[in-house]
Amino acid sequence: MPAKTKSSSTSKAKSKVHKVMKEYKSGSLKSGSSGAKVKSRKQAVAIGLSEARKAGAKIPKKKK
């Protein structure tokens, strides 16, 4: 099988989530307009994916 090539949306998402996780680990990640410090790892990932979507990455929404 030929190797899959990564799309630009995947790399956008990876870079956004990576940036957000670095902020989370350093303790400087803030949540929304309230400005409360993010304490949950899941919330940090959700913020990263949300930012990636806003930047144009095609990420499917979580199925319920």
trRosetta pair geometry for C-beta under 8 A, 3 or more apart (Angstrom, degrees):
i j d omega theta_ij theta_ji phi_ij phi_ji
6 10 4.9 -116 -169 76 93 132
6 11 5.7 95 137 -49 125 96
7 10 5.0 101 57 2 76 100
7 11 7.4 -150 95 1 43 86
7 58 7.9 -27 112 42 145 109
8 11 5.8 -57 -149 42 38 107
8 12 6.1 46 150 -26 69 104
9 12 5.4 -48 -146 33 33 116
9 13 6.4 35 154 -20 64 104
9 52 7.9 99 -174 167 73 106
9 56 7.1 -115 -109 120 90 72
9 57 4.0 130 -163 -145 81 68
9 58 4.6 -13 -163 24 166 77
9 59 7.2 -166 161 -46 112 71
10 13 5.7 -54 -151 35 31 111
10 14 6.4 31 152 -19 65 106
10 57 7.4 134 -58 -151 20 113
11 14 5.5 -49 -143 36 35 113
11 15 6.2 33 158 -18 66 106
12 15 6.1 -61 -149 38 27 106
12 16 6.3 23 156 -17 64 110
12 52 5.5 133 126 -151 91 93
12 55 5.6 -162 178 106 126 125
12 56 6.8 -64 169 73 172 80
12 57 4.2 -161 87 -74 121 112
13 16 5.9 -58 -147 38 29 109
13 17 6.2 22 160 -13 66 110
13 48 7.8 89 -172 143 66 94
13 49 6.7 19 -150 -120 102 66
13 52 4.1 69 -110 -165 64 157
13 57 4.5 147 -57 179 88 161
13 59 5.7 118 -101 -69 138 125
14 17 6.1 -60 -144 41 26 105
14 18 6.0 29 156 -23 64 111
15 18 5.6 -53 -144 36 29 115
15 19 6.3 32 156 -21 63 105
16 19 5.8 -55 -150 34 29 111
16 20 6.3 24 155 -15 65 109
16 48 5.1 145 126 -170 86 79
16 49 7.6 133 101 -84 123 23
16 51 4.8 -171 -171 95 128 107
16 52 4.0 -170 47 -70 152 88
16 55 6.4 -169 -72 14 138 144
16 57 7.3 -128 8 -7 138 145
17 20 5.7 -57 -145 40 32 110
17 21 6.1 32 156 -21 67 108
17 45 6.3 22 -144 -139 110 67
17 48 3.5 95 -108 151 59 144
17 49 6.5 26 -80 -58 106 63
17 52 6.8 -20 -38 -40 82 132
18 21 5.9 -57 -146 36 27 109
18 22 6.6 30 154 -21 62 103
18 48 7.8 120 7 -147 31 139
19 22 5.9 -54 -155 31 30 111
19 23 6.8 28 149 -16 63 105
19 48 7.3 152 61 -123 75 103
20 23 5.6 -54 -153 36 36 112
20 24 6.3 40 148 -23 67 105
20 29 6.4 72 -169 -115 73 131
20 44 5.7 163 142 179 104 83
20 45 7.6 145 99 -100 129 27
20 47 5.4 177 -158 96 144 101
20 48 3.6 -147 37 -80 146 96
20 51 6.6 162 -59 24 129 141
21 24 5.2 -47 -144 34 37 117
21 25 6.3 36 156 -19 66 103
21 44 6.0 101 -98 144 60 126
21 45 7.4 27 -76 -82 100 67
21 48 6.7 -5 -35 -63 79 148
22 25 5.9 -53 -147 37 30 109
22 26 6.4 20 156 -10 63 110
23 26 6.0 -64 -147 44 29 104
23 28 5.1 -92 -162 76 81 88
23 29 4.1 108 123 -69 104 89
23 44 7.9 -177 78 -146 88 112
24 27 7.7 37 175 -71 29 27
24 29 4.4 -11 -81 -1 59 147
24 38 5.9 -62 -117 90 92 122
24 41 7.1 107 158 -117 148 58
24 44 3.9 19 -86 -127 150 148
26 29 7.9 116 60 -21 79 81
27 37 6.8 -3 -173 -157 74 128
29 37 7.1 93 79 -158 62 64
29 38 4.5 -42 107 33 109 122
29 44 5.9 49 126 -117 168 101
29 47 7.0 141 -175 76 123 160
30 35 5.0 -21 -172 -150 131 52
30 36 6.8 134 -157 66 75 28
30 37 6.3 -54 -104 -96 61 44
30 38 6.9 179 -125 -18 10 89
31 34 6.1 -6 92 59 91 102
31 35 7.3 162 59 -122 59 2
31 36 5.0 -24 46 66 111 82
31 37 7.4 48 -3 128 95 4
31 38 5.1 125 -54 -72 99 86
31 43 7.0 -22 -101 159 123 131
31 47 7.2 -116 -114 -83 71 135
32 35 7.7 -94 85 -38 55 37
32 36 7.9 8 50 32 86 85
38 43 5.3 -156 -155 103 108 119
38 44 5.4 126 138 -74 142 83
38 47 6.9 -80 -94 -15 157 148
39 43 7.6 45 57 41 50 135
40 43 3.9 82 75 5 107 107
40 44 6.8 -168 96 -11 58 81
41 44 5.5 -52 -153 32 35 115
41 45 6.6 34 151 -17 66 102
42 45 5.8 -54 -151 35 34 109
42 46 6.4 35 150 -20 65 106
43 46 5.5 -52 -147 36 35 115
43 47 6.4 39 152 -22 66 102
44 47 5.7 -51 -150 32 32 112
44 48 6.6 33 150 -19 63 105
45 48 5.6 -53 -151 35 34 114
45 49 6.4 31 153 -16 67 105
46 49 5.9 -54 -145 38 31 108
46 50 6.2 35 153 -22 64 108
47 50 5.6 -54 -148 36 30 115
47 51 6.4 30 154 -18 64 105
48 51 5.9 -55 -150 36 30 109
48 52 6.4 30 152 -20 64 106
49 52 5.5 -52 -148 35 34 114
49 53 6.5 39 152 -22 65 101
49 59 5.7 -139 -164 124 98 163
50 53 5.7 -50 -151 31 32 112
50 54 6.6 31 150 -17 63 104
51 54 5.6 -53 -150 37 35 112
51 55 6.4 32 151 -18 66 108
52 55 5.6 -58 -148 39 33 111
52 57 4.1 -27 161 34 94 140
52 59 6.0 64 102 -16 119 139
53 56 7.9 117 180 -15 28 9
53 57 6.0 -80 -84 63 35 84
53 59 5.6 -95 -77 43 90 109
60 63 8.0 -1 140 -41 117 86
